[in-house]
Amino acid sequence: MRDLAYLKLMSREYPTLESASSEIVNLMAICGLPKGTEYFFSDLHGEYEAFIHLLRSSSGIIREKIKETFGHIISEEDEIQLANLIYYPDRQIAKLKQEQNYTEDWQRITVNRLVQICKEVSSKYTRSKVRKKMPREFGYVIDELLHVDYNDENKRVYYEEIIRSIIDTGIADKFIVALCELIQNLAIDSLHIIGDIFDRGPRADIIMNELMHFHDVDIQWGNHDISWMGAATGNPACVCNVLRIAISYNSFDVLEDGYGINLLPLATFAVNTYREDPCTCFKLRGGGIYNAKEMEADLKMHKAISIIQFKVEGQIIKAHPEMGLEDRNLLHRIDYEKGTIFLDGKEYTLLDTNFPTIDPADPYTLTAEEADIMERLERAFLNCERLQRHMRFLLSRGSLYKVYNGNLLYHGCVPLNEDGTLKTVTVCGGRYQGKQLYEVLDGYIRKGFVAVDPAERENGRDLMWYIWLHRDSPLFGKDKMATFERYFLAEKETHQEKKNPYYRFLEDEEVVNRILEEFGLSPETGHIINGHVPVKSKNGENPVKCGGKVLVIDGGFSKAYQPKTGIAGYTLIYNSYGLILAAHDPFESTEAAIEKGSDIHSETIVVKRVEKRKLVGDTDVGMTLKENIADLEKLLEAYRTGALAERIRKK
């Protein structure tokens, strides 16, 4: 009965035997197409120019398509110009107009070339799918140009007439932009961001805008993303952490220009409070040009927000003893008269002993001025419409992990015991491990935004901070966050953050297979794709681990990490032929790409090549299509046996 009721619902969309049969033919044909190309990026860290260039260039694939199509016909300089036009059509057209090179001949030749490239990148899709990606105002014209029979002389004349009309009516620039954007759209079928969009780099907000306009994207949250998400809910520790990192990396643009966060109250407080303090322990790691006065103010802001952060973190730790983070409450362990601190059975001398806002008898209480600053900052994060819009997008398109097309995607790690077994972690009184741990934490993150119960929402907010730095967090994966020690202690042993055993077992096939099975994947065909820990390529470290079952794709998008990694990020490309890893050189700038024709040089590694080309029918989407086909076949049978009557529409 339940099947018949479902078939009755289906019959509304497919009312006749012919319509159901036609849809089966359509779906079976789609299953026979090559799978779309998936792109994986990790640890973007606000480096918007490099990311947007790689996204628009499909990590160099569009340039390869140009070379394949026109390599023996046009010069290398023309190839570069055509590629840059596809990447940045508005800016390139403006440049050509300024140079008075935007001629009718150029327009005609360029439209022809763009149509040829568009044909190349659309060849693996159905005509209807390509039509859906086309801009509405030019959809019909582009569709006609893509499907002209060049052997038919009449059609050739028709084709040329269309292009002439486009130029004569003065819409060539809009049409060219539309073609370029369609090529970008078709080159990447789906996009996976394996965490850490935020922090360190200049403008994570611009990356978020780009992702929000991308046709098919999912995001596996990283610990830096979670910190920003917590700040957007008003969690004071996350607010402080976001500000502290932005100040330390000279990323004021994302705060002030990106999200309109007013830092003047904090700056005024810091300059007045630490007027005579050089704040030398709070060095700035970001680039940018400083004058002496700006540098002095930023050092003081860096110290001021750090002290406030240690205080509010201490308050959360006291409010949540179940988190087991009492060992990270350090302000009450300081001997303020001697200028020392007692840690792990040893006394250390502090590098900085000026604490004018700390009451040794009550070190975790904010001063009245600090409390006022925090109230203003929390309100600024809560009331920033653009930030809230970005966070809603992260919630709707994001999760802590994703299983897709035989790949397990997560940012950090799966917490393990010393023997490589899954570690059981206590969260809010429950005990969880592996997949269940991920799902429980994912649920608490969402509660921090949407729970109706104020206590539940507050708990979710605090757990976002927990996920940022807890030893058992799958997004952190270290035994402690040694922020205080790195600022105040010279002894390097106190700075060490011991990694979870997970990272020791990345080459252990038994452990890797166990993780794949835990998330429902086959150890024979599945892969783990994650980031979080930069791969030091310059030291010979290989991002491909455990015979290709694990791919660590954090290659140093962040400029601060490029000296350590020796490269400027990875792109993992999964097409119908297999898995390809591209390692990128640093990107100079968008201006250099347009003015000089410079591009990102990439070295590619074939991680896995399949013996038989992978089709849509072999993917997760294909499984859904096959289920739909099976249902449609049941509907056909119902029509043929008379269990359901066809709904013949009257003419």
C-alpha positions in Angstrom: 0.0 0.0 0.0 2.8 2.3 0.9 4.5 1.7 -2.5 1.2 2.3 -4.3 0.7 5.6 -2.5 4.3 6.7 -3.5 3.6 5.7 -7.1 0.5 7.8 -7.1 2.5 10.8 -6.1 5.1 10.0 -8.8 2.2 9.8 -11.4 1.5 13.5 -10.9 4.9 14.3 -12.4 4.9 11.4 -14.9 1.2 11.0 -15.8 1.7 8.6 -18.8 3.6 5.6 -19.7 5.4 7.7 -22.4 6.5 10.4 -19.9 7.8 7.9 -17.4 9.7 6.0 -20.2 11.2 9.2 -21.5 12.5 10.1 -18.1 14.1 6.6 -17.7 15.9 7.1 -21.0 17.0 10.6 -19.9 18.3 9.4 -16.5 20.1 6.3 -18.0 21.8 8.6 -20.6 23.0 10.9 -17.8 24.4 7.9 -15.9 26.5 7.1 -19.0 28.2 10.5 -19.0 31.7 11.1 -17.5 31.5 12.2 -13.9 31.9 15.9 -13.3 35.2 17.4 -12.0 35.4 18.0 -8.3 37.9 20.4 -6.8 39.2 20.3 -3.2 40.9 23.2 -1.4 42.0 23.5 2.2 43.3 26.1 4.7 42.7 29.2 2.5 43.3 31.5 5.5 42.0 34.7 3.9 44.3 34.6 0.9 41.5 35.7 -1.4 43.6 36.7 -4.5 45.3 33.4 -4.9 42.2 31.4 -4.2 40.0 33.3 -6.6 42.6 33.0 -9.3 42.8 29.3 -8.8 39.1 29.0 -8.8 38.6 31.0 -11.9 41.4 29.3 -13.7 40.4 25.9 -12.5 43.9 25.5 -11.1 45.4 25.8 -14.6 42.9 23.4 -16.4 41.4 26.2 -18.4 44.8 27.2 -19.7 45.4 23.5 -20.7 42.0 23.5 -22.6 43.1 26.7 -24.5 46.4 25.0 -25.4 44.7 21.8 -26.5 42.2 23.7 -28.6 44.4 26.5 -30.1 48.0 25.3 -29.3 49.0 25.2 -33.0 46.9 28.1 -34.1 47.6 31.0 -31.8 50.7 32.3 -30.1 51.5 31.7 -26.4 50.9 35.4 -25.8 47.4 35.1 -27.2 46.8 32.0 -25.1 47.8 34.0 -22.0 45.5 36.9 -23.0 42.6 34.6 -23.7 43.1 32.8 -20.3 43.2 36.1 -18.4 40.1 37.3 -20.2 38.3 34.1 -19.0 39.5 34.7 -15.4 38.9 38.4 -15.2 36.6 39.4 -18.1 35.4 42.8 -16.8 38.9 44.0 -15.9 40.4 42.7 -19.1 37.8 44.4 -21.3 38.3 47.7 -19.4 42.0 47.4 -20.0 41.5 46.7 -23.7 39.1 49.7 -24.1 41.6 52.0 -22.3 44.4 50.8 -24.7 41.9 51.3 -27.6 42.3 47.6 -28.6 38.7 46.7 -28.1 38.0 46.5 -31.9 35.2 44.8 -33.8 37.8 42.3 -35.1 39.0 41.5 -31.6 35.4 41.0 -30.5 34.5 38.7 -33.4 37.7 36.6 -33.0 37.3 36.4 -29.2 33.7 35.3 -29.3 34.6 32.5 -31.7 37.4 31.4 -29.5 35.4 31.5 -26.3 32.6 29.4 -27.9 35.2 26.8 -28.8 36.5 26.6 -25.2 33.0 26.5 -23.9 32.3 23.5 -26.2 35.4 21.8 -24.7 34.4 22.3 -21.0 30.7 21.5 -21.6 31.2 18.2 -23.5 30.7 16.0 -20.4 27.4 17.5 -19.5 23.9 17.1 -20.8 22.6 20.0 -23.0 19.9 20.7 -20.3 22.5 21.0 -17.5 24.6 23.4 -19.6 21.4 25.4 -20.4 20.7 25.7 -16.6 24.1 27.3 -16.1 23.7 29.8 -18.8 22.7 33.4 -18.0 19.0 33.8 -18.8 19.5 36.8 -21.1 21.9 35.0 -23.4 20.9 31.4 -22.9 19.2 30.9 -26.3 22.0 32.5 -28.2 24.8 30.6 -26.5 23.0 27.3 -26.9 22.7 28.0 -30.6 26.4 28.8 -31.0 27.4 25.7 -29.1 25.5 23.4 -31.3 26.1 24.8 -34.8 27.0 22.2 -37.5 30.0 23.7 -39.1 29.8 21.4 -42.1 26.4 22.9 -43.0 27.1 26.1 -45.0 23.7 27.5 -44.2 24.4 27.1 -40.5 27.8 28.6 -40.9 26.2 31.8 -42.3 23.7 31.7 -39.4 26.5 31.4 -36.9 28.4 34.4 -38.4 25.2 36.5 -38.5 24.6 35.9 -34.8 28.1 37.1 -33.9 27.8 40.1 -36.2 24.5 41.0 -34.5 26.0 40.8 -31.1 28.7 43.3 -32.1 26.4 45.6 -34.0 23.9 45.9 -31.1 26.7 46.9 -28.7 26.3 44.0 -26.3 29.5 42.2 -27.1 31.2 43.1 -23.8 28.3 41.7 -21.8 28.1 38.6 -24.0 31.8 38.0 -23.6 31.6 38.3 -19.8 28.7 35.8 -19.8 30.7 33.3 -21.9 33.7 33.7 -19.6 31.7 33.1 -16.5 30.0 30.1 -18.1 33.4 28.6 -18.9 34.4 29.0 -15.3 31.2 27.4 -14.1 31.5 24.4 -16.4 35.1 23.7 -15.6 34.4 22.8 -12.0 31.3 20.7 -11.3 31.5 20.8 -7.5 33.8 22.4 -5.0 34.9 21.2 -1.6 36.5 23.5 1.0 38.2 21.3 3.7 38.2 24.0 6.3 39.9 27.2 7.6 38.7 29.9 5.3 39.4 32.5 8.1 42.4 34.0 9.9 45.9 35.0 9.0 45.3 36.3 5.5 43.8 39.7 4.6 40.2 39.1 3.4 38.3 35.9 4.3 35.1 37.9 3.7 35.9 38.2 0.0 36.4 34.4 -0.2 33.0 33.9 1.5 31.4 36.2 -1.1 33.0 34.2 -3.9 31.8 30.9 -2.4 28.3 32.2 -1.9 28.0 32.8 -5.7 29.5 29.5 -6.6 27.0 27.0 -8.1 27.9 23.9 -6.0 30.0 24.1 -2.9 30.3 22.4 0.4 32.5 23.3 3.4 34.0 21.1 6.1 34.5 23.6 9.0 38.1 24.1 10.3 39.0 25.2 13.8 39.5 28.8 12.6 36.1 28.8 11.0 34.5 27.5 14.2 36.3 30.3 16.1 34.7 32.9 13.8 31.3 31.1 14.1 31.6 31.3 17.9 32.4 35.0 17.7 29.4 35.6 15.5 27.2 34.1 18.2 28.8 36.6 20.7 31.0 34.1 22.6 33.5 36.4 24.3 36.5 34.0 24.2 35.9 33.5 20.4 35.5 37.2 19.9 38.9 37.8 21.6 40.6 35.0 19.8 39.4 36.3 16.4 40.6 39.8 17.2 43.9 38.6 18.7 44.8 36.6 15.6 43.7 39.4 13.2 45.8 41.9 15.1 48.9 39.6 15.3 48.8 39.0 11.5 48.0 42.7 10.6 44.7 41.5 9.2 42.7 44.7 10.2 41.1 44.9 6.7 38.9 41.8 7.3 37.7 43.3 10.6 37.3 47.0 9.7 36.6 46.9 5.9 35.1 43.4 5.7 32.8 43.4 8.7 32.8 47.0 10.0 34.1 46.1 13.5 35.0 49.3 15.3 38.4 48.8 17.0 38.7 52.4 18.3 37.6 51.7 21.9 40.1 48.8 22.1 42.9 50.9 20.6 42.2 53.8 22.9 42.1 51.5 25.9 45.3 49.7 24.9 47.3 52.9 24.2 46.3 54.4 27.6 46.7 51.3 29.7 50.1 50.3 28.2 51.4 53.8 27.6 54.9 53.1 28.9 55.0 49.4 28.0 56.9 48.4 24.8 54.9 45.1 24.7 57.8 43.4 23.0 56.4 39.9 23.7 53.5 40.7 21.4 55.3 40.9 18.1 53.3 41.1 14.9 53.7 38.3 12.3 51.8 39.8 9.3 53.1 41.8 6.4 52.2 45.3 5.6 53.9 48.7 5.9 54.1 50.1 9.4 55.2 53.4 10.7 56.5 53.5 14.2 53.3 54.9 15.7 51.1 52.3 14.1 53.4 49.5 15.2 53.4 50.8 18.8 49.6 51.0 18.9 49.2 47.5 17.3 51.6 45.9 19.8 49.6 47.4 22.7 46.3 46.3 21.2 47.7 42.8 20.8 48.6 42.7 24.4 45.4 44.2 25.6 43.1 41.7 23.8 45.3 38.8 24.8 45.0 39.6 28.5 41.3 40.0 28.1 41.1 36.6 26.3 43.0 34.8 29.1 40.4 36.3 31.5 37.3 35.4 29.6 38.6 31.9 28.8 39.2 31.4 32.5 35.6 32.3 33.2 34.4 29.7 30.7 36.6 27.0 32.2 35.2 27.7 35.6 31.7 27.6 34.3 32.3 24.3 32.6 34.5 22.1 34.8 33.3 19.1 32.8 35.5 20.3 29.9 38.6 19.4 31.9 40.5 22.5 31.0 41.5 23.7 34.4 45.2 23.1 33.5 44.9 25.9 30.9 43.8 28.5 33.5 47.2 30.1 34.2 46.6 33.6 35.5 46.2 32.4 39.1 49.4 30.4 38.8 51.5 33.6 38.4 53.5 35.0 41.3 53.0 38.6 40.5 55.6 39.9 43.0 58.4 37.6 41.7 57.3 37.7 38.1 57.3 33.9 37.8 54.8 31.1 37.0 54.7 27.5 38.2 54.0 25.0 35.4 54.3 21.2 35.4 56.3 21.2 38.6 58.8 23.8 37.5 59.1 27.6 38.0 59.6 29.8 35.0 60.5 33.5 34.8 58.0 35.6 32.8 59.3 37.7 29.9 56.7 40.3 30.7 55.5 41.2 34.2 53.4 44.3 33.5 49.8 43.4 34.3 48.0 46.7 35.3 44.5 45.2 34.6 45.0 42.0 36.6 44.0 41.8 40.3 46.2 39.0 41.7 43.4 38.1 44.2 40.8 37.9 41.4 42.7 37.5 38.1 39.9 36.4 35.8 37.6 39.4 36.5 37.5 42.1 33.8 38.0 45.7 34.8 35.0 48.0 34.2 36.7 49.4 31.1 37.6 45.9 29.8 34.0 44.8 30.4 32.7 47.8 28.5 35.0 47.1 25.5 33.9 43.4 25.4 30.2 44.4 25.5 30.8 46.7 22.5 32.7 44.1 20.6 30.3 41.3 21.2 27.4 43.6 20.1 29.4 44.5 16.9 29.8 40.8 16.0 26.2 40.0 16.7 24.8 43.0 14.8 27.1 42.8 11.7 24.6 41.7 9.0 27.3 40.8 6.5 29.1 38.5 9.0 25.8 36.9 10.1 25.0 36.3 6.4 28.3 34.6 5.9 27.8 32.5 9.0 24.4 31.4 7.9 26.0 30.3 4.6 28.6 28.3 6.6 25.8 26.6 8.5 23.7 25.8 5.4 26.6 24.5 3.3 28.9 23.3 6.0 29.4 20.5 8.4 32.2 18.9 10.4 32.6 16.1 7.9 31.2 14.8 4.6 31.2 11.5 2.8 30.9 12.0 -0.9 31.8 9.8 -3.9 33.9 7.4 -1.8 35.9 10.1 -0.1 35.8 11.1 3.6 36.3 14.8 4.0 37.2 16.5 7.3 39.6 19.3 8.4 41.6 17.9 11.3 41.7 14.4 12.6 39.8 11.5 14.2 41.0 11.5 17.8 42.8 8.2 18.6 44.4 6.5 21.6 48.1 5.7 21.7 47.4 2.3 20.3 45.6 3.7 17.2 42.1 2.8 18.4 39.3 5.3 18.4 39.4 7.5 21.4 36.3 7.9 23.6 35.6 11.6 24.4 33.2 13.0 27.0 31.0 15.8 25.7 28.3 17.3 28.0 28.0 14.1 30.0 27.9 11.7 27.0 30.7 9.5 25.7 31.4 9.5 22.0 34.1 8.4 19.4 34.7 8.5 15.7 31.7 9.4 13.5 29.4 9.8 16.5 31.8 12.4 18.1 31.7 14.4 14.9 27.9 14.3 14.7 27.4 15.3 18.3 29.7 18.3 18.0 28.1 19.3 14.7 24.8 19.3 16.5 26.0 21.5 19.3 27.5 24.0 16.8 24.0 24.4 15.2 22.4 24.7 18.7 24.8 27.6 19.3 23.0 29.5 16.5 19.4 28.3 16.5 18.5 26.6 19.9 15.3 28.1 21.4 16.4 27.3 24.9 18.8 30.1 26.1 20.8 27.6 28.2 21.2 25.2 25.2 22.3 28.1 22.9 24.8 29.3 25.5 26.2 25.7 25.8 26.5 25.5 22.0 28.4 28.8 21.9 30.8 27.7 24.6 31.4 24.4 22.8 32.5 26.2 19.7 35.4 27.6 21.8 36.0 24.1 23.2 36.3 22.8 19.6 38.8 25.6 18.9 41.4 24.4 21.5 40.4 21.3 23.4 42.8 18.4 23.3 40.0 16.0 22.3 38.6 18.2 19.6 38.8 16.6 16.1 39.5 20.1 14.7 42.5 20.8 17.0 44.2 17.5 17.6 46.9 18.6 20.0 47.3 18.2 23.8 47.2 22.0 24.5 46.9 25.4 23.0 50.1 27.0 24.2 49.2 30.6 23.5 50.1 32.0 26.9 53.5 30.1 27.0 54.5 31.4 23.5 53.9 35.0 24.7 55.4 34.9 28.1 58.0 32.1 28.4 61.4 31.8 26.6 61.7 28.1 27.2 60.8 26.3 24.0 59.8 23.2 25.7 56.8 25.0 27.1 55.7 26.0 23.6 55.3 22.4 22.4 51.9 21.2 21.4 51.9 17.4 21.2 49.8 16.1 18.3 47.1 13.5 18.7 48.3 9.9 17.9 46.2 10.2 14.7 49.1 11.9 13.0 51.5 9.1 13.8 49.2 6.5 12.2 48.6 8.2 8.8 50.8 5.6 7.2 49.3 2.7 9.1 46.9 0.9 6.8 45.1 -1.0 9.5 44.3 2.3 11.4 43.3 4.1 8.2 41.0 1.3 7.2 39.4 1.4 10.6 38.6 5.1 10.2 37.2 4.6 6.7 34.9 1.7 7.9 33.8 3.9 10.9 32.4 6.4 8.4 30.9 3.7 6.2 33.5 3.7 3.4 35.2 0.8 1.7 38.9 0.4 2.7 39.6 -0.8 -0.8 38.3 2.2 -2.6 37.9 5.0 0.0 40.1 8.0 0.6 40.5 10.4 3.5 41.0 14.0 2.5 42.0 16.5 5.1 44.1 19.6 5.9 44.9 21.5 9.1 48.6 20.5 9.4 50.8 22.1 6.7 52.7 19.6 4.6 56.4 20.7 4.5 57.1 19.9 0.8 60.4 21.6 0.8 61.6 19.1 3.4 60.5 16.2 1.3 57.2 15.5 3.1 54.7 13.8 0.9 51.0 14.9 1.0 50.0 11.4 -0.3 50.1 9.0 2.6 49.2 5.3 3.2 49.6 4.3 -0.4 47.2 7.1 -1.5 44.4 6.4 1.0 45.1 9.6 2.9 45.6 13.0 1.2 46.7 15.9 3.4 46.1 19.0 1.2 47.2 21.9 3.4 50.1 23.2 1.4 50.4 26.7 2.7 47.9 29.0 1.1 48.7 31.3 4.0 51.7 33.4 3.2 52.9 33.1 6.8 53.3 29.3 6.2 54.8 29.3 2.8 58.4 29.5 4.1 57.7 26.3 6.0 55.9 24.4 3.3 58.0 25.7 0.3 54.8 25.9 -1.8 51.7 28.1 -1.8 48.9 25.6 -1.5 47.4 22.4 -3.1 44.4 21.7 -5.3 43.1 18.2 -5.4 41.3 17.5 -8.6 39.0 14.4 -8.9 37.8 13.9 -12.5 36.6 10.9 -14.5 40.2 9.7 -15.0 41.2 9.7 -11.3 42.8 11.9 -8.6 45.4 14.6 -9.4 47.2 16.8 -6.9 48.4 20.2 -8.0 51.1 22.0 -5.9 51.1 25.8 -6.6 53.8 28.4 -6.6 53.1 31.8 -4.8 50.7 34.1 -6.6 52.0 37.6 -7.2 48.7 39.5 -7.5 45.6 39.9 -9.6 47.1 43.1 -11.1 50.2 41.3 -12.1 48.1 38.5 -13.7 46.3 41.1 -15.8 49.1 43.6 -16.5 51.9 41.0 -17.0 50.0 38.0 -18.0 51.5 36.1 -15.0 49.8 32.9 -13.8 50.2 30.5 -10.9 52.7 27.9 -11.9 51.6 24.4 -10.7 53.2 21.0 -10.6 50.8 18.1 -10.8 51.0 14.6 -9.4 48.7 11.8 -10.5 47.6 10.2 -7.2 45.3 7.6 -8.7 44.4 6.8 -12.3 41.3 4.6 -12.8 41.5 1.7 -15.3 37.9 2.5 -16.5 36.8 6.0 -16.8 34.4 6.9 -14.0 30.8 7.8 -15.1 28.0 9.7 -13.4 26.4 6.3 -12.8 29.4 5.3 -10.5 28.9 8.4 -8.2 26.6 9.2 -5.3 24.5 11.2 -7.7 24.4 8.2 -10.0 23.1 6.0 -7.1 20.3 8.5 -6.6 19.5 8.5 -10.3 19.5 4.6 -10.4 17.0 4.7 -7.4 14.9 7.1 -9.4 15.1 4.8 -12.4 14.0 1.8 -10.3 11.0 3.8 -9.0 10.1 4.9 -12.5 10.2 1.2 -13.7 7.8 0.3 -10.9 5.5 3.1 -12.1 5.7 1.7 -15.7 4.8 -1.7 -14.4 1.8 -0.2 -12.5 0.6 1.5 -15.7 1.1 -1.7 -17.7 -0.7 -3.9 -15.2 -3.6 -1.5 -14.6 -2.7 -1.0 -10.9 -2.6 2.7 -11.8 -4.4 4.5 -14.6 -2.5 6.9 -16.8 -3.6 10.5 -16.5 -4.1 11.3 -20.2 -4.5 15.1 -20.4 -7.3 16.4 -22.6 -6.1 18.4 -25.6 
